[in-house]
Amino acid sequence: MTTSKQIFSFSQKQNGSKAPVMAWSKDSSYLAIGTCNRYVYIVDKRGKTLVEKELPLKGTVTGLDWDHEEELLAIMMEDCPSLLLWAPFTTGMVDELSFDNQKQALTWMRWSLTHPVLACGNEKGYLNF
């Protein structure tokens, strides 16, 4: 029988009223946690908070995904047709990625496992790279 041990926890003040969204980095070294309070946290696998940043979010975080080099974190927001790209460990820059043909909220996104290519789309079938 295995036992589990709690490594860290977030208070309701940090989380807000909705469950947080989480994404492990590709090598499982970092966990990105997005909350409905416009904060995104980066935590290491031992539970230490490495980065805590309030971002210019337009809604609750609905998706997070690391790029293949673990330098950029793509952040998808509720009812929003654009994404935020954040470089938490290098420059700290935050850029908004919007698409001319995208009017509806994005519902999914995924980085390539081998190249710096981000695919995203919505429930109506629009696909952007």
Phi, psi and chi 1 to 4 in degrees:
 res  aa     phi    psi   chi1   chi2   chi3   chi4
   1 MET       -  131.8 -177.6  168.7  127.1      -
   2 THR   -98.2  151.9   61.4      -      -      -
   3 THR  -115.3  150.4   59.1      -      -      -
   4 SER  -109.7  154.1   60.5      -      -      -
   5 LYS  -129.9  130.3  175.8 -178.9  157.8 -171.9
   6 GLN   -71.7  127.9 -178.6  174.1  -37.5      -
   7 ILE   -94.7  -41.5  -62.1  173.4      -      -
   8 PHE  -157.8  166.6   71.0   94.7      -      -
   9 SER  -146.6  158.0   65.6      -      -      -
  10 PHE  -115.8  139.2  -88.0   40.4      -      -
  11 SER   -77.7  165.3   67.9      -      -      -
  12 GLN   -64.8  -28.0 -175.1  169.6   -3.2      -
  13 LYS   -62.8  -39.7 -178.5  179.9  176.7 -176.3
  14 GLN   -72.7  -44.0  -70.7  170.7  -61.3      -
  15 ASN   -72.4  -39.7  -75.7  -20.9      -      -
  16 GLY    87.8 -160.0      -      -      -      -
  17 SER   -86.0  -10.1   59.7      -      -      -
  18 LYS  -115.1  160.3  -64.0 -177.2  179.4 -179.8
  19 ALA   -66.5  142.5      -      -      -      -
  20 PRO   -71.8  160.2   25.4  -31.5      -      -
  21 VAL  -105.7  137.0  174.8      -      -      -
  22 MET  -131.8  152.1  -63.7  173.9  -97.2      -
  23 ALA  -149.9  123.9      -      -      -      -
  24 TRP   -75.8  146.1  -78.4  103.5      -      -
  25 SER   -67.3  163.7   60.9      -      -      -
  26 LYS   -59.9  -33.4  -54.2  -62.2 -174.2 -134.0
  27 ASP   -96.2    9.2   69.1   -5.0      -      -
  28 SER    63.3   25.2  -60.6      -      -      -
  29 SER   -86.0  -30.7  -65.4      -      -      -
  30 TYR  -129.5  146.8  -50.6  109.5      -      -
  31 LEU  -119.6  121.3  179.3   64.8      -      -
  32 ALA   -92.4  134.7      -      -      -      -
  33 ILE  -128.2  121.0  -55.8  166.2      -      -
  34 GLY  -109.6  137.5      -      -      -      -
  35 THR  -119.7  170.1   69.9      -      -      -
  36 CYS   -80.1   -2.1   67.1      -      -      -
  37 ASN   -92.1   15.4  -68.4  -20.3      -      -
  38 ARG    71.9   16.2  -62.2  177.1   30.0 -174.8
  39 TYR  -107.1  145.5  -84.9   85.3      -      -
  40 VAL  -126.0  131.1  175.6      -      -      -
  41 TYR  -113.9  145.9  -59.3   86.8      -      -
  42 ILE  -116.6  123.0  -51.7  -63.3      -      -
  43 VAL  -121.7  140.3  177.9      -      -      -
  44 ASP   -83.0  174.9   71.1    8.6      -      -
  45 LYS   -71.9   -5.7   58.7 -174.5  169.1 -174.2
  46 ARG   -97.8   -0.5  -70.0  174.0 -178.3   72.8
  47 GLY    93.7    4.3      -      -      -      -
  48 LYS   -80.8  128.3  179.6 -178.8  175.7 -168.4
  49 THR   -74.4  117.3  -59.7      -      -      -
  50 LEU   -91.9  -39.8  -57.3  175.1      -      -
  51 VAL  -139.6  135.8 -178.6      -      -      -
  52 GLU  -133.5  119.0  173.4 -176.4  -20.1      -
  53 LYS  -141.5  132.9 -177.1  163.9  178.4   84.7
  54 GLU   -84.4  125.9 -176.4  175.9   12.5      -
  55 LEU  -110.1  157.6  -65.1  171.0      -      -
  56 PRO   -77.3   63.3   29.0  -34.9      -      -
  57 LEU   -78.0  146.3  -59.4  175.6      -      -
  58 LYS   -97.2    1.7  -64.3  178.7  178.7  175.7
  59 GLY  -179.3 -176.0      -      -      -      -
  60 THR   -64.3  140.7  -60.1      -      -      -
  61 VAL   -66.9  127.1  174.8      -      -      -
  62 THR  -115.8  -11.0   58.0      -      -      -
  63 GLY  -161.9  145.1      -      -      -      -
  64 LEU  -137.0  142.5  -61.2  168.0      -      -
  65 ASP  -155.7  134.2 -162.3   24.1      -      -
  66 TRP   -86.2  144.7  -68.2   95.4      -      -
  67 ASP   -74.4  174.1   75.2  -27.9      -      -
  68 HIS   -66.8  -21.8   75.0  -70.3      -      -
  69 GLU   -99.6    1.0  -66.9 -179.2  -16.1      -
  70 GLU    60.0   33.8  -61.8  172.4   -3.3      -
  71 GLU  -102.8  -31.8  -69.4  178.9    3.4      -
  72 LEU  -116.3  140.7  -73.3  176.0      -      -
  73 LEU  -115.1  120.5 -178.2   65.6      -      -
  74 ALA   -87.4  134.8      -      -      -      -
  75 ILE  -124.3  120.0  -56.3  167.4      -      -
  76 MET  -102.2  140.0 -171.2  169.4   55.2      -
  77 MET  -120.8  151.2  -61.9  155.3  -73.8      -
  78 GLU   -61.0  134.6 -175.6  176.4   50.3      -
  79 ASP    55.2   35.2  -60.9  -34.3      -      -
  80 CYS  -128.1  130.2 -173.1      -      -      -
  81 PRO   -85.1    6.2   30.0  -34.1      -      -
  82 SER  -126.3  169.2   59.8      -      -      -
  83 LEU  -120.6  158.9  -61.1  169.6      -      -
  84 LEU  -107.0  139.6  -72.3 -177.4      -      -
  85 LEU  -112.7  126.1  -62.5  178.1      -      -
  86 TRP  -126.7  133.7  178.2   34.7      -      -
  87 ALA  -107.7   83.2      -      -      -      -
  88 PRO   -68.6  -28.0   24.7  -31.5      -      -
  89 PHE  -102.5  -15.2  -61.7  122.5      -      -
  90 THR  -105.1  -90.1   54.1      -      -      -
  91 THR   -89.7  -19.7   63.3      -      -      -
  92 GLY    77.2    4.9      -      -      -      -
  93 MET   -66.0  150.0   67.2  106.1 -171.3      -
  94 VAL  -127.5  120.9  177.4      -      -      -
  95 ASP  -123.2  144.8  -79.5  -24.3      -      -
  96 GLU   -94.4  132.1 -176.1  172.6    4.2      -
  97 LEU  -109.3  110.6  179.9   61.3      -      -
  98 SER  -121.4  160.3   58.6      -      -      -
  99 PHE  -124.4  135.4  -53.7   95.9      -      -
 100 ASP   -61.0  -36.5  -66.5  -24.0      -      -
 101 ASN   -91.9    0.8   65.3  -22.1      -      -
 102 GLN   -98.8  109.3 -174.0   69.9   41.2      -
 103 LYS  -107.0  -26.1  -55.1  -78.4 -173.2 -101.1
 104 GLN   -96.2  160.5  -64.4 -179.8  -37.0      -
 105 ALA   -61.8  141.1      -      -      -      -
 106 LEU   -73.3  142.6  -64.1  171.0      -      -
 107 THR  -120.2  -11.8   54.7      -      -      -
 108 TRP  -155.5  157.2   62.2  -92.1      -      -
 109 MET  -157.6  156.3   65.5  175.5  176.6      -
 110 ARG  -162.4  130.7 -176.5   73.0  175.8  166.9
 111 TRP   -79.3  149.9  -77.2  100.2      -      -
 112 SER   -64.6  146.7  165.0      -      -      -
 113 LEU   -76.0  -16.7  -64.2  176.3      -      -
 114 THR  -125.5  -14.3   56.5      -      -      -
 115 HIS  -134.5  159.7  -65.7   84.7      -      -
 116 PRO   -79.9   61.0   29.1  -34.0      -      -
 117 VAL  -123.1  128.1  176.7      -      -      -
 118 LEU  -112.4  125.3  177.5   65.0      -      -
 119 ALA  -106.5  139.6      -      -      -      -
 120 CYS  -149.5  160.1   58.2      -      -      -
 121 GLY  -165.5 -174.2      -      -      -      -
 122 ASN  -131.0  179.7   66.5   23.5      -      -
 123 GLU   -71.1  -12.1   62.4 -173.0   21.4      -
 124 LYS   -87.9   -3.7  -63.6  -72.2 -174.3 -178.3
 125 GLY   102.1    1.3      -      -      -      -
 126 TYR   -67.6  137.1  -71.7  100.6      -      -
 127 LEU  -128.5  128.0  177.9   62.3      -      -
 128 ASN  -125.7  144.4  -62.3  -66.0      -      -
 129 PHE  -118.6      -  -70.7   92.7      -      -
